[in-house]
Amino acid sequence: MGKVTQIRSVTNIVADAVSAIKDMAPGTMIPHLTMETLVDAARKGETEQVYYGRVSAVKNKLERNHGIFLECKLNMGYEFKPWKTAHEVPKAIFQQGINRAAKGFIRIQYVRLENIEQDSDRVRVIECSNAMATVNSFHRNAGLL
């Protein structure tokens, strides 16, 4: 008879990876090779999207169910953030959004109103720009920029 291959569902793979990681000590570095084994997918090549999709699912479950945050360390793997610094992960995501909003505000200033023929369209652009300026002021006043 031929070789029997057991196919694990993605749900089981993610659950097993979460179970393995949640028992690790905070501060543990999980190398990419170890994560590849845990999520049953290679980081490079044809299964690259599968790897990052499963890692994302694992990270989401760890955050939601256990309050555990993993931070990607370039070319190394993932660090199980110690409890006292776990807030840095969502803070960095938040800051990226603030920075992206600021770039949008800067770029809207380059829109040439004189090239917009209809008054109603010009008014819409000005209203959008004013709304962005208000949000940008909030961020600046809060010390986020």
N, C-alpha and C positions, 0 to 999 in steps of 0.2 A: 504494500500500500504506500501511497505517497505521504509526504510530510504534511502534518497538520499544523496550520498556522492559526494562532489565536489572534483575532482582531479585537482590539480594545476600542471602545467608543471614546470620542474626544472628552465627553463628560467624565468618564472614569480616569482618563489620563490626567485631566486637570485636577480632579479630586485627589488623586494619588500624589501629584506634585505638591498641592497645597498641604496635604497631610505631612509630607516629608519636610517641607520648608518651615511649617509652623512650629515644629519641634526643635528647630535649630536655635542657637543662641543669638540674641541681637548682636550686630556687629560682624556676623559671619559673612564672608565673601563667597558667593556661589559662582564659580567660573562658568563661562559659556558652555564648555564641554559637559559639565555636570548638568546644567540646565537643559542641554540637548537630550541627555539621557532621561531626565525627569519628564520632559514634554514629548519625548519620542519623535523628535524631528531635528534635522540638521539646520544649523544657522546659515550655512552657505549652500548655494546650488538650487536645485529644483524645489526643495522644501523650505526655502527661506521664508516665504510668506506664511506657511503653516507654522513654523517655529515662532515667529513674532506674534501671530494671532493667538497661539496657545499661551505664550508668555504673558501676553496682555490679559487673557482670561484668568490666568493664575494670579497675576498682580491684583486684578479687580476683586477676586474672591478673597485674597489675603487681606486686602484693605477693608472690604465690607464686613467680612465675617470675623476677623481676628484683630483688626487695627494694626496690621503689619504692613510696612511700606518697604518696597524694594526700589533702590536707586541704581540706574544703569551706570556703570563705570566703563568708559570707552575702552574697547578691546580687552577688557578683563572679565566682566560678568556683571553680577548684580549683588549689591550690598544690602543685607537685611539691616535697615537703619535702626540704630539703638533708639530706645523709647524716647530719650530726652531730645533727640534730633529728628525724629520721624516727621515733625511738622515741616521740615525743610523741603520735603518732596512736594506736597501740595502747594506750598508757598512758591516754589520755583515755577510750577505750572501757572499759578495765578499771575506771577510777575511776567511770564512770557505773554500772557494775554494783555496785560497792561502795556507792555512794550509794543505789541502788535497794534493796539488801538492808537498809541501815540504816533506810530509810523503812518497809519491811515489818516490821522489828523494833519500831519505834515503834508502828505500827498494831495489831500483835497484842496489845499491852497493853490495848487498848480492848475486847477480847472479854470479855463478861460471863459469867464462869463460873457465876454463880448462876442464869443463865437456861438452862443446859444441864442437862437432867433426869437423864440416865444418867451414872453414875460413869465408865463406860468411855469415854464421849465426852469428859468433862471431863479424864480422864487423857491422852487423845490430844492435846488442845489444850495441856495443860501440857507434855507431852513436846516438842511442836512448838515451843512458846515457849522452852523450855530449850535446845533445839538452836540456835535462832536467836540466843539470848543468847550461847551459846558462840562462834558464828561472829562475832558483833558484837564480842565481847571480843578475839578474834584480830585483827580489823581495827583496833580501837582501839589495842591493844598494838603493832601494827606501824606505827602512825602514819598509817594510811590514812584515818582519820576525824578 
